[in-house]
Amino acid sequence: MHVVVVGCGRVGSELAASLELGGHTVAILDKKASAFRRLPASFSGQKVVGFGFERDHLVQAGIERAGAVAAVTSGDNSNILSARIARENFGIDRVVARIYDPRRALIYERLGIPTVATVQWTTDQVLRRLLPSGEAPHEWVDPSGRVSLVEYAIPASWCGKKLAGLNEAGSFWLTAVTRFGAAEVVGVDVVGQEGDALHFVVGINALDALRERLEQGPEH
């Protein structure tokens, strides 16, 4: 697949290198030629000096044959404009925009433009490690605000117990467990261990019920 990356900062350069290592062809745009120095010496993709919201520059980068576009400059407005042009003018389905303002990110998600809100993600990761599990923020909320992905530290009462008892069809479901730093999708027979991080998909209206299930323990 051919991928166009807009922005050759730390994120863009690493993304472009990773995509190429994965077997994809890559074209990367940046308004400054000096930015390409961040790319590894082994990078063989196309380097275009230009803007992601300029049609001619995008065409030069091969957007007409691209299967995906990532707009990861340091400017929210530039990234959103680049993403919208890729989606609306060139019909690219796989488009993502890096956004610093989480309020904007939510708006654009609801307009159908996938975003990565870097500030919000970093804040949530820090809070998740600072706060008790009951106060931890969501890892992800869908654009409609109805479904969330949440993480909880395993309560002592669930250690040594089958975690399938935490599931409630239609309300919340344990999908993965992180154990000793490695995450795995869980099966029906997985047993909880001290130190586990539990990852649930949960309906927003069922969050209180999930917390109650965790606190009550398996005997309930």
C-alpha positions in Angstrom: 0.0 0.0 0.0 1.2 3.5 -0.8 0.9 5.9 2.2 1.2 9.6 2.3 2.5 11.1 5.5 2.1 14.9 6.0 4.7 16.3 8.5 8.2 15.1 9.1 8.6 15.8 12.8 9.4 13.2 15.4 6.1 11.4 14.8 6.0 11.7 11.1 9.6 10.5 10.5 9.1 7.5 12.8 5.8 6.7 11.2 7.2 6.9 7.7 10.2 4.6 8.7 7.9 2.1 10.4 5.6 2.0 7.4 8.5 1.4 5.0 9.8 -1.4 7.2 6.4 -2.9 7.1 6.6 -3.2 3.3 4.6 -0.2 2.3 5.7 2.6 -0.1 5.8 6.0 1.5 5.8 9.6 0.5 6.4 12.2 3.2 5.7 15.9 2.9 7.1 18.8 4.9 7.2 22.5 4.4 10.9 22.4 5.3 13.5 20.3 3.4 15.7 20.3 6.6 13.0 18.2 8.3 13.9 15.2 6.3 17.1 14.9 8.2 15.0 13.1 10.9 14.5 10.2 8.5 16.8 7.2 8.8 19.6 7.0 6.2 18.0 3.8 5.0 14.7 5.5 4.1 14.0 5.1 0.4 10.6 6.8 0.1 9.7 9.9 -1.6 10.4 13.3 0.0 8.2 16.2 -1.1 8.8 19.8 0.1 5.3 21.2 0.3 2.0 21.4 2.2 -0.6 18.7 2.9 -3.4 21.0 1.9 -2.0 21.9 -1.5 -3.4 19.7 -4.2 -0.3 19.8 -6.4 1.9 18.8 -3.6 -0.3 15.9 -2.7 -0.5 14.7 -6.3 3.3 14.9 -6.4 3.4 12.7 -3.3 1.2 10.1 -5.1 -2.0 10.6 -3.3 -4.0 9.5 -6.4 -2.7 6.0 -5.8 -2.5 6.1 -2.0 -4.4 3.8 0.2 -3.9 5.9 3.4 -3.0 9.4 4.5 -1.7 10.5 7.9 -1.5 14.2 8.8 0.8 14.6 11.7 2.2 18.1 11.6 2.4 20.3 14.7 -0.7 22.3 13.6 -4.3 21.2 14.2 -5.8 23.2 11.4 -3.3 22.0 8.9 -3.8 18.4 9.9 -7.6 18.6 9.7 -7.5 20.4 6.4 -5.1 17.8 4.9 -7.3 15.0 6.2 -10.5 16.5 4.8 -8.9 17.1 1.4 -7.6 13.5 1.3 -11.0 12.2 2.3 -13.3 14.5 0.3 -11.3 15.4 -2.8 -9.3 12.2 -3.3 -11.7 9.6 -1.8 -9.1 8.1 0.6 -10.9 6.0 3.2 -7.9 5.4 5.6 -7.2 8.9 6.9 -6.0 10.0 10.4 -5.2 13.5 11.8 -3.1 14.3 14.8 -4.9 16.8 17.0 -3.6 18.6 20.1 -6.9 20.0 21.2 -9.1 17.2 22.6 -12.3 19.2 22.1 -11.6 19.6 18.4 -10.7 15.9 18.2 -14.1 14.9 19.5 -15.8 17.1 17.0 -13.9 15.8 14.0 -14.4 12.2 15.1 -18.1 12.8 15.0 -17.7 14.2 11.5 -16.0 10.9 10.5 -12.4 12.0 10.5 -10.3 9.7 12.8 -8.1 11.7 15.1 -5.3 11.1 17.6 -5.5 13.6 20.4 -2.0 13.5 21.7 -2.5 15.8 24.7 -5.6 13.9 25.9 -3.9 10.5 25.4 -0.9 11.5 27.4 -3.0 13.1 30.1 -5.1 9.9 30.4 -2.1 7.7 30.6 -0.6 9.7 33.4 -3.9 9.9 35.3 -4.4 6.1 34.9 -1.2 5.6 36.8 -1.9 8.2 39.5 -5.5 7.6 40.4 -7.3 4.7 42.1 -8.9 2.4 39.5 -12.4 3.7 40.2 -11.4 7.2 39.2 -9.3 6.2 36.2 -10.3 7.9 32.9 -11.6 6.1 29.8 -9.0 4.7 27.4 -11.3 5.3 24.5 -14.9 6.5 24.0 -16.6 6.0 20.6 -17.7 9.2 18.8 -21.4 8.7 19.7 -20.5 8.6 23.4 -22.2 5.3 24.0 -19.4 2.7 24.3 -16.1 3.0 26.2 -12.9 1.0 26.7 -11.7 1.1 30.3 -8.9 -0.3 32.4 -9.1 -1.4 36.0 -6.5 -2.9 38.3 -7.7 -6.3 39.4 -9.3 -6.2 42.9 -7.8 -8.7 45.4 -11.2 -10.6 45.6 -10.8 -11.6 41.9 -7.3 -13.0 42.2 -7.4 -16.7 41.8 -10.9 -16.6 40.4 -12.2 -17.1 36.8 -12.6 -13.7 35.3 -15.5 -14.8 33.1 -17.7 -13.9 36.1 -17.0 -10.2 35.4 -18.9 -10.3 32.1 -22.5 -9.2 31.6 -23.7 -9.6 28.0 -25.0 -6.4 26.5 -23.5 -4.3 29.3 -19.7 -4.9 29.8 -17.2 -7.5 28.7 -13.7 -8.3 29.7 -11.7 -8.4 26.4 -8.0 -8.4 27.5 -5.7 -8.7 30.4 -2.3 -7.2 30.8 0.0 -9.4 32.9 3.7 -8.9 33.5 3.7 -6.1 30.9 2.2 -8.2 28.1 -1.5 -8.0 27.0 -3.5 -10.9 25.8 -7.1 -11.4 24.6 -8.8 -13.4 27.3 -10.5 -16.8 27.0 -13.4 -18.1 29.1 -11.1 -20.0 31.5 -8.6 -17.2 32.4 -7.9 -16.8 36.1 -7.0 -13.5 37.7 -3.6 -12.9 39.1 -2.3 -10.2 41.4 -1.1 -7.2 39.4 -3.4 -7.9 36.4 -4.8 -4.9 34.5 -8.3 -5.7 33.2 -9.5 -4.1 30.0 -13.3 -3.9 29.4 -15.6 -2.8 26.6 -18.5 -1.2 28.4 -21.7 0.7 27.7 -21.5 4.2 29.2 -24.7 3.6 31.1 -23.2 0.4 32.6 -20.1 1.9 34.1 -21.5 2.0 37.7 -22.7 -1.6 37.4 -19.2 -2.7 36.3 -17.5 -0.9 39.2 -20.0 -2.6 41.5 -19.3 -6.0 40.1 -15.6 -5.5 40.6 -16.0 -4.3 44.2 -18.4 -7.0 45.2 -16.2 -9.9 44.2 -17.1 -13.3 42.7 -19.2 -14.5 45.6 -21.9 -12.1 44.5 
